[in-house]
Amino acid sequence: MAEEQAELQNIFATITADAQAMLRLEQSDGGYIQMNCQLRRLDPPRLTLFFPPRRLPQDMDMSRPCLLSINIGEGDDEEPLVVTVLISSRPDPRTLETTVQRRIDPATLRSFFRVNISLPIILSPLHCEDGEEAWSLVGNTLDLSGSGALALFPADCPANEHIVIEIAIAAAKPARCFGHVVFRRRLRGGRFQVALNFDDIHHQTQSAIIAACLNEQRRQLRENVRTD
């Protein structure tokens, strides 16, 4: 108990007054919503979050733990502080009262940390069978993590497994790995939303993707408007 209290004190010591943050609300269908907010420290472990008008869903699930990414520095090399929080109440349509549970360590964060980001992505087969026509599918990511991506394509992916995935995270050289389709969803206009898992990815490529995610999150946090 004393160790948990000391950890909470350390967490709160790194949070500046009226810091900018991003809350990720998990949804029952496996999706999520990310929203910029401004936070105010109360007595540990309590934080109050303030959101822009009409951003919080009316029917939000307040029983699920949420990820809260907090901007703790102005420099590009300063990684955000990421904690899990429980929503205790909603005093008004723009405010949430929350309780901090724990800090997410970098190793755990890699497994599920995702950021909304649009980057060019290309899919192609790892190998083609005899008589099989080579294909290539070009689209854009909707969100990205070190372990997978959700992307939008003008057509369905012809394969489910053994897919070459290239993502343009930098101008010089795209991040390249191999993976498989987790699920696909047909949208209006013949477009497809495809979730991909990275099965075989070099640690340097994964680190570059995570760095791109963190840079994008820092950019979004800096652009967050004051809502209090």
C-alpha positions in Angstrom: 0.0 0.0 0.0 2.8 2.4 0.9 4.6 1.6 -2.4 1.4 2.3 -4.4 0.9 5.6 -2.6 4.5 6.5 -3.3 4.1 5.7 -7.0 1.0 7.9 -7.2 2.9 10.7 -5.5 5.6 10.3 -8.2 3.1 10.3 -11.0 1.4 13.5 -9.7 4.7 15.2 -9.2 5.4 15.0 -12.9 2.1 16.5 -13.9 2.1 20.2 -14.4 -0.9 22.4 -13.4 -3.6 22.5 -16.2 -1.6 20.0 -18.4 -2.9 19.0 -21.8 -3.8 15.3 -22.2 -5.6 12.8 -24.5 -8.2 10.3 -23.2 -8.9 7.0 -25.0 -12.4 5.6 -24.3 -12.7 1.9 -25.1 -16.0 0.8 -26.7 -17.9 -2.4 -26.4 -17.3 -3.3 -30.1 -13.5 -3.2 -29.6 -13.1 0.2 -31.1 -12.1 3.4 -29.2 -12.5 7.2 -29.2 -9.6 9.5 -28.5 -10.3 13.0 -27.3 -8.1 15.9 -26.3 -8.7 17.4 -22.9 -7.2 19.6 -20.2 -6.7 18.2 -16.7 -6.5 19.6 -13.2 -4.8 17.9 -10.4 -6.7 17.2 -7.2 -5.5 15.2 -4.2 -3.9 11.9 -5.5 -5.2 9.8 -7.1 -7.9 12.2 -8.4 -7.8 14.1 -11.7 -10.5 16.3 -13.3 -10.7 16.3 -17.1 -12.2 19.1 -19.1 -13.3 18.6 -22.8 -14.3 20.8 -25.7 -18.1 21.2 -26.2 -20.0 18.3 -27.6 -17.0 15.9 -27.6 -18.0 13.5 -24.9 -20.4 10.8 -26.0 -23.8 10.8 -24.4 -23.9 7.0 -23.9 -20.3 6.5 -22.9 -19.3 3.4 -20.9 -17.9 4.7 -17.6 -17.2 1.2 -16.2 -14.1 0.5 -18.4 -10.6 1.6 -17.5 -9.2 4.3 -19.9 -5.8 5.3 -21.1 -4.8 8.9 -20.4 -1.7 10.3 -22.1 -0.5 13.4 -20.4 1.9 16.0 -22.0 4.6 16.6 -19.4 7.1 18.6 -21.4 7.5 20.9 -24.4 10.4 19.1 -26.0 10.0 16.6 -28.9 12.1 14.1 -27.0 9.9 14.1 -23.9 7.6 11.1 -24.0 4.1 11.6 -22.6 3.1 10.1 -19.3 0.5 7.3 -19.8 -1.7 6.1 -17.0 -4.9 4.1 -16.6 -7.8 5.9 -15.1 -11.3 5.0 -13.9 -14.1 7.5 -14.4 -15.8 8.1 -11.1 -18.4 10.7 -12.2 -19.6 13.1 -14.9 -20.5 16.4 -13.2 -21.5 18.1 -16.5 -21.5 17.4 -20.2 -17.8 18.6 -20.6 -16.2 17.2 -17.4 -15.1 13.9 -16.0 -13.9 13.1 -12.5 -11.3 10.3 -12.7 -9.1 8.2 -10.4 -5.6 7.2 -11.5 -4.9 3.5 -11.2 -1.3 3.0 -12.4 1.4 4.1 -14.7 1.9 2.1 -18.0 5.5 1.1 -18.4 7.0 1.4 -21.9 7.2 -2.4 -22.5 3.5 -2.8 -21.8 2.6 0.3 -23.7 4.1 -1.2 -26.9 1.5 -3.9 -27.0 -1.6 -1.8 -27.2 -0.6 1.9 -27.6 -2.4 3.3 -30.7 -2.5 6.8 -32.2 -4.8 8.2 -34.8 -2.5 9.0 -37.7 -2.8 9.0 -41.5 0.2 7.6 -43.4 0.5 6.0 -46.8 0.4 2.2 -46.5 1.0 -0.5 -49.2 0.1 -4.2 -49.0 1.4 -6.9 -51.3 1.8 -10.7 -51.2 4.9 -12.1 -49.5 5.1 -14.6 -52.4 2.9 -15.6 -55.3 2.0 -19.2 -56.2 2.5 -20.4 -59.8 -0.1 -18.8 -62.0 -1.2 -16.4 -59.3 -1.3 -12.7 -60.3 0.8 -10.3 -58.3 -1.2 -7.5 -56.6 -0.7 -4.3 -54.7 -3.1 -2.4 -52.5 -2.5 1.3 -51.6 -4.3 3.1 -48.8 -3.9 5.2 -45.7 -3.6 4.3 -42.0 -6.4 5.3 -39.6 -4.5 4.4 -36.5 -1.1 2.8 -35.8 0.8 1.0 -33.1 4.0 -1.0 -32.7 2.0 -4.2 -33.2 -0.5 -3.4 -35.9 -2.5 -0.9 -37.9 -6.0 0.0 -39.0 -6.2 1.3 -42.5 -8.6 2.4 -45.2 -8.3 0.9 -48.8 -10.2 1.5 -52.0 -10.7 -2.3 -52.3 -10.6 -5.5 -50.3 -7.3 -7.1 -49.4 -6.9 -10.3 -51.6 -5.1 -12.2 -48.9 -5.5 -12.9 -45.2 -2.0 -14.1 -44.3 1.7 -13.7 -45.4 1.2 -10.0 -46.4 4.1 -7.5 -46.9 3.2 -4.3 -45.2 5.0 -1.0 -46.0 4.2 2.2 -44.1 5.6 5.6 -45.1 6.6 6.8 -41.6 9.6 8.7 -43.0 10.4 10.2 -46.4 13.7 8.2 -46.9 12.6 4.6 -46.3 9.2 3.1 -45.5 8.8 0.8 -42.5 8.5 -2.8 -43.8 7.2 -5.9 -42.0 5.0 -9.0 -42.6 1.6 -9.6 -41.1 -2.0 -10.8 -41.5 -5.5 -9.4 -41.6 -7.3 -9.4 -38.3 -10.6 -8.2 -39.6 -12.1 -6.3 -42.5 -15.2 -4.1 -42.8 -16.9 -3.0 -46.1 -17.8 0.7 -46.1 -19.9 2.8 -48.4 -18.5 3.4 -51.9 -16.7 0.1 -52.1 -14.0 1.0 -49.6 -12.7 -1.4 -47.0 -11.5 -0.8 -43.4 -8.8 -3.4 -42.7 -7.1 -4.2 -39.4 -3.6 -5.7 -39.7 -1.4 -7.4 -37.2 2.4 -7.3 -37.5 3.7 -10.9 -37.2 7.3 -10.5 -38.2 8.8 -7.0 -37.5 12.4 -6.0 -36.8 12.9 -4.3 -33.5 14.4 -1.2 -35.2 11.3 -1.0 -37.5 9.0 -1.4 -34.5 10.9 1.3 -32.6 10.6 3.7 -35.6 6.9 3.1 -35.8 6.4 3.7 -32.0 8.6 6.9 -32.3 6.3 8.1 -35.1 3.2 7.4 -33.0 4.7 9.3 -30.0 5.7 12.3 -32.2 2.1 12.4 -33.6 0.7 12.2 -30.1 2.9 15.1 -28.9 1.8 17.1 -32.0 -1.8 16.5 -31.2 -1.3 17.4 -27.5 0.4 20.7 -28.4 -2.4 21.6 -30.8 -5.0 20.9 -28.1 -7.0 24.1 -27.3 -7.6 25.3 -23.8 -11.0 24.1 -22.7 -11.3 25.3 -19.2 
